Amino acid sequence: MDYRDFFILLYLVIRLVVEFKFKTMGYPTKIQLIKRAKSEQWYINFPSAVAQAMEFERGEIVEWLIDDHQRLVMIRKDENVRALKKKLQKKPKT
């Protein structure tokens, strides 16, 4: 089992727990399409609350996984998560 399989399995387990045991709060987001003469681009903007909760860095690259026709899963690279964990450990405790 490689790391992607592990994260996919972990995601599915967490999703089951969340769906059946907890109420989740959603953030409605509009999907935008920009059509040009020879191409088109689709945009999904994160609500600020989501981006801040995830502590995204500007320019961070993520990977998208299509779960089904209702769910799109974003996966962060391992090095980004490790850097975030180190950053969180250095924060002063209040």
MDAnalysis code that builds the backbone (N, CA, C; Angstrom):
import MDAnalysis as mda
import numpy as np

u = mda.Universe.empty(282, n_residues=94, atom_resindex=np.repeat(np.arange(94), 3), trajectory=True)
u.add_TopologyAttr("name", ["N", "CA", "C"] * 94)
u.add_TopologyAttr("resid", np.arange(1, 95))
u.add_TopologyAttr("resname", ["MET", "ASP", "TYR", "ARG", "ASP", "PHE", "PHE", "ILE", "LEU", "LEU", "TYR", "LEU", "VAL", "ILE", "ARG", "LEU", "VAL", "VAL", "GLU", "PHE", "LYS", "PHE", "LYS", "THR", "MET", "GLY", "TYR", "PRO", "THR", "LYS", "ILE", "GLN", "LEU", "ILE", "LYS", "ARG", "ALA", "LYS", "SER", "GLU", "GLN", "TRP", "TYR", "ILE", "ASN", "PHE", "PRO", "SER", "ALA", "VAL", "ALA", "GLN", "ALA", "MET", "GLU", "PHE", "GLU", "ARG", "GLY", "GLU", "ILE", "VAL", "GLU", "TRP", "LEU", "ILE", "ASP", "ASP", "HIS", "GLN", "ARG", "LEU", "VAL", "MET", "ILE", "ARG", "LYS", "ASP", "GLU", "ASN", "VAL", "ARG", "ALA", "LEU", "LYS", "LYS", "LYS", "LEU", "GLN", "LYS", "LYS", "PRO", "LYS", "THR"])
u.atoms.positions = np.array([
    [0.855, -1.176, 0.000],
    [0.000, 0.000, 0.000],
    [0.895, 1.231, 0.000],
    [0.769, 2.087, -1.028],
    [1.558, 3.307, -1.062],
    [0.825, 4.431, -0.319],
    [1.452, 5.605, -0.244],
    [0.878, 6.679, 0.559],
    [-0.456, 7.179, 0.015],
    [-0.651, 7.158, -1.288],
    [-1.936, 7.604, -1.847],
    [-3.064, 6.660, -1.443],
    [-2.807, 5.361, -1.515],
    [-3.818, 4.387, -1.098],
    [-4.162, 4.571, 0.371],
    [-3.127, 4.820, 1.176],
    [-3.353, 5.033, 2.603],
    [-4.237, 6.254, 2.834],
    [-3.929, 7.371, 2.163],
    [-4.714, 8.586, 2.356],
    [-6.140, 8.436, 1.829],
    [-6.300, 7.709, 0.754],
    [-7.638, 7.469, 0.227],
    [-8.448, 6.646, 1.225],
    [-7.841, 5.594, 1.756],
    [-8.513, 4.771, 2.753],
    [-8.826, 5.577, 4.011],
    [-7.875, 6.372, 4.468],
    [-8.089, 7.221, 5.645],
    [-9.223, 8.205, 5.395],
    [-9.242, 8.815, 4.225],
    [-10.307, 9.759, 3.883],
    [-11.670, 9.063, 3.934],
    [-11.774, 7.874, 3.353],
    [-13.062, 7.180, 3.324],
    [-13.547, 6.837, 4.726],
    [-12.634, 6.417, 5.592],
    [-13.014, 6.111, 6.974],
    [-13.483, 7.377, 7.688],
    [-12.730, 8.447, 7.558],
    [-13.115, 9.713, 8.204],
    [-14.452, 10.195, 7.667],
    [-14.641, 10.091, 6.374],
    [-15.900, 10.520, 5.772],
    [-17.087, 9.749, 6.345],
    [-16.930, 8.459, 6.519],
    [-18.004, 7.656, 7.100],
    [-18.305, 8.095, 8.530],
    [-17.274, 8.316, 9.313],
    [-17.466, 8.742, 10.695],
    [-18.168, 10.095, 10.743],
    [-17.705, 11.018, 9.939],
    [-18.297, 12.360, 9.934],
    [-19.741, 12.315, 9.468],
    [-20.019, 11.582, 8.417],
    [-21.381, 11.544, 7.883],
    [-22.376, 10.913, 8.846],
    [-21.935, 9.932, 9.591],
    [-22.879, 9.217, 10.437],
    [-22.906, 9.692, 11.889],
    [-21.873, 10.352, 12.348],
    [-21.835, 10.718, 13.765],
    [-21.899, 12.215, 14.023],
    [-21.440, 13.029, 13.103],
    [-21.329, 14.452, 13.361],
    [-22.054, 15.246, 12.285],
    [-22.537, 16.404, 12.668],
    [-23.069, 17.336, 11.675],
    [-21.898, 18.172, 11.183],
    [-21.842, 18.375, 9.887],
    [-20.762, 19.181, 9.333],
    [-21.319, 20.507, 8.835],
    [-20.478, 21.500, 8.845],
    [-20.880, 22.822, 8.381],
    [-20.290, 23.032, 6.998],
    [-21.116, 23.359, 6.049],
    [-20.650, 23.562, 4.689],
    [-20.421, 25.031, 4.375],
    [-19.676, 25.275, 3.336],
    [-19.413, 26.619, 2.847],
    [-19.785, 26.655, 1.368],
    [-20.950, 27.194, 1.047],
    [-21.342, 27.273, -0.369],
    [-20.312, 28.074, -1.174],
    [-19.964, 27.550, -2.322],
    [-18.964, 28.184, -3.175],
    [-19.420, 28.103, -4.623],
    [-19.311, 29.202, -5.325],
    [-19.723, 29.256, -6.727],
    [-18.577, 28.801, -7.631],
    [-18.889, 27.949, -8.594],
    [-17.909, 27.512, -9.583],
    [-17.977, 28.485, -10.755],
    [-16.814, 28.962, -11.171],
    [-16.756, 29.948, -12.242],
    [-16.090, 29.351, -13.474],
    [-16.576, 29.760, -14.630],
    [-16.014, 29.320, -15.905],
    [-15.645, 30.542, -16.720],
    [-14.400, 30.571, -17.200],
    [-13.956, 31.640, -18.073],
    [-13.625, 31.004, -19.417],
    [-14.394, 31.389, -20.440],
    [-14.171, 30.856, -21.789],
    [-13.375, 31.873, -22.599],
    [-12.377, 31.363, -23.267],
    [-11.563, 32.180, -24.170],
    [-11.691, 31.585, -25.571],
    [-11.100, 32.224, -26.527],
    [-11.234, 31.773, -27.918],
    [-10.779, 30.325, -28.101],
    [-9.666, 29.943, -27.466],
    [-9.122, 28.604, -27.690],
    [-9.083, 27.740, -26.432],
    [-9.593, 28.248, -25.351],
    [-9.531, 27.449, -24.115],
    [-10.609, 27.890, -23.131],
    [-10.710, 27.145, -22.057],
    [-11.598, 27.520, -20.971],
    [-10.929, 27.141, -19.660],
    [-11.219, 27.904, -18.629],
    [-10.666, 27.632, -17.313],
    [-11.786, 27.649, -16.292],
    [-11.712, 26.699, -15.369],
    [-12.687, 26.596, -14.292],
    [-12.013, 27.028, -12.998],
    [-12.743, 27.780, -12.184],
    [-12.208, 28.289, -10.924],
    [-13.137, 27.938, -9.770],
    [-12.519, 27.523, -8.674],
    [-13.236, 27.343, -7.418],
    [-12.442, 28.095, -6.367],
    [-13.043, 29.084, -5.763],
    [-12.370, 29.869, -4.733],
    [-12.743, 29.342, -3.358],
    [-11.757, 29.229, -2.499],
    [-12.015, 28.813, -1.129],
    [-12.536, 29.992, -0.324],
    [-13.554, 29.745, 0.493],
    [-13.936, 30.787, 1.446],
    [-12.757, 31.045, 2.385],
    [-12.620, 32.263, 2.818],
    [-11.509, 32.639, 3.682],
    [-11.432, 31.770, 4.936],
    [-12.581, 31.438, 5.509],
    [-12.591, 30.619, 6.730],
    [-11.953, 29.254, 6.489],
    [-12.201, 28.674, 5.324],
    [-11.623, 27.366, 5.001],
    [-10.110, 27.491, 4.812],
    [-9.683, 28.478, 4.048],
    [-8.254, 28.671, 3.792],
    [-7.495, 28.954, 5.086],
    [-8.080, 29.747, 5.967],
    [-7.417, 30.057, 7.236],
    [-7.376, 28.838, 8.147],
    [-8.454, 28.073, 8.188],
    [-8.483, 26.873, 9.032],
    [-7.446, 25.848, 8.564],
    [-7.252, 25.767, 7.266],
    [-6.277, 24.819, 6.716],
    [-4.856, 25.379, 6.752],
    [-4.722, 26.673, 7.027],
    [-3.437, 27.374, 7.049],
    [-2.670, 27.189, 5.742],
    [-3.365, 27.438, 4.641],
    [-2.720, 27.367, 3.335],
    [-1.663, 28.454, 3.210],
    [-0.647, 28.158, 2.434],
    [0.375, 29.140, 2.086],
    [0.119, 29.611, 0.662],
    [0.420, 30.855, 0.400],
    [0.258, 31.385, -0.953],
    [1.125, 30.578, -1.924],
    [0.527, 30.162, -3.027],
    [1.245, 29.411, -4.051],
    [1.385, 27.930, -3.763],
    [0.781, 27.450, -2.678],
    [0.870, 26.035, -2.320],
    [0.198, 25.183, -3.407],
    [0.827, 24.083, -3.746],
    [0.292, 23.184, -4.769],
    [-0.377, 22.003, -4.077],
    [-1.585, 21.675, -4.532],
    [-2.340, 20.555, -3.978],
    [-2.756, 19.627, -5.119],
    [-3.187, 18.433, -4.757],
    [-3.635, 17.459, -5.751],
    [-5.124, 17.192, -5.529],
    [-5.881, 17.104, -6.616],
    [-7.317, 16.839, -6.533],
    [-7.594, 15.382, -6.855],
    [-8.474, 14.784, -6.062],
    [-8.895, 13.404, -6.257],
    [-10.412, 13.404, -6.431],
    [-10.894, 12.802, -7.504],
    [-12.334, 12.716, -7.727],
    [-12.838, 11.484, -7.002],
    [-13.628, 11.705, -5.954],
    [-14.173, 10.604, -5.151],
    [-15.389, 10.005, -5.847],
    [-16.333, 10.833, -6.177],
    [-17.513, 10.439, -6.934],
    [-18.083, 11.719, -7.545],
    [-19.273, 11.683, -8.047],
    [-19.829, 12.876, -8.693],
    [-20.338, 13.918, -7.701],
    [-20.152, 13.673, -6.403],
    [-20.549, 14.637, -5.382],
    [-19.372, 15.157, -4.576],
    [-18.262, 14.467, -4.588],
    [-17.154, 14.823, -3.714],
    [-15.849, 14.937, -4.492],
    [-15.146, 16.020, -4.220],
    [-13.825, 16.271, -4.769],
    [-12.891, 16.423, -3.573],
    [-11.845, 15.626, -3.518],
    [-10.948, 15.605, -2.364],
    [-9.645, 16.288, -2.740],
    [-9.195, 17.186, -1.872],
    [-7.927, 17.857, -2.082],
    [-6.884, 17.225, -1.174],
    [-5.728, 16.884, -1.725],
    [-4.666, 16.258, -0.960],
    [-3.458, 17.187, -0.980],
    [-2.954, 17.482, 0.217],
    [-1.743, 18.297, 0.332],
    [-0.529, 17.388, 0.217],
    [0.562, 17.963, -0.271],
    [1.803, 17.199, -0.343],
    [2.348, 16.992, 1.069],
    [3.020, 15.879, 1.273],
    [3.543, 15.534, 2.597],
    [4.470, 16.610, 3.149],
    [5.317, 17.197, 2.299],
    [6.267, 18.198, 2.798],
    [5.549, 19.456, 3.295],
    [4.419, 19.806, 2.686],
    [3.651, 20.959, 3.160],
    [3.060, 20.697, 4.536],
    [2.578, 19.487, 4.745],
    [1.987, 19.128, 6.037],
    [3.064, 19.064, 7.110],
    [4.227, 18.493, 6.773],
    [5.323, 18.435, 7.748],
    [5.759, 19.835, 8.158],
    [5.879, 20.749, 7.187],
    [6.271, 22.120, 7.497],
    [5.232, 22.796, 8.387],
    [3.957, 22.533, 8.123],
    [2.892, 23.116, 8.932],
    [2.940, 22.578, 10.358],
    [3.188, 21.280, 10.513],
    [3.274, 20.697, 11.855],
    [4.435, 21.300, 12.638],
    [5.574, 21.509, 11.975],
    [6.718, 22.141, 12.648],
    [6.359, 23.563, 13.070],
    [5.677, 24.269, 12.189],
    [5.258, 25.644, 12.486],
    [4.308, 25.674, 13.679],
    [3.368, 24.743, 13.727],
    [2.414, 24.701, 14.831],
    [3.079, 24.355, 16.159],
    [4.124, 23.525, 16.126],
    [4.841, 23.163, 17.343],
    [5.600, 24.354, 17.921],
    [6.022, 25.283, 17.060],
    [6.782, 26.447, 17.517],
    [5.905, 27.551, 18.081],
    [4.596, 27.502, 17.838],
    [3.705, 28.548, 18.346],
    [3.716, 28.540, 19.865],
    [3.758, 29.715, 20.480],
    [3.741, 29.769, 21.943],
    [2.388, 29.314, 22.492],
    [2.451, 28.563, 23.590],
    [1.224, 28.085, 24.224],
    [0.657, 29.181, 25.104],
    [-0.674, 29.327, 25.044],
    [-1.305, 30.362, 25.869],
    [-2.090, 29.759, 26.990],
])
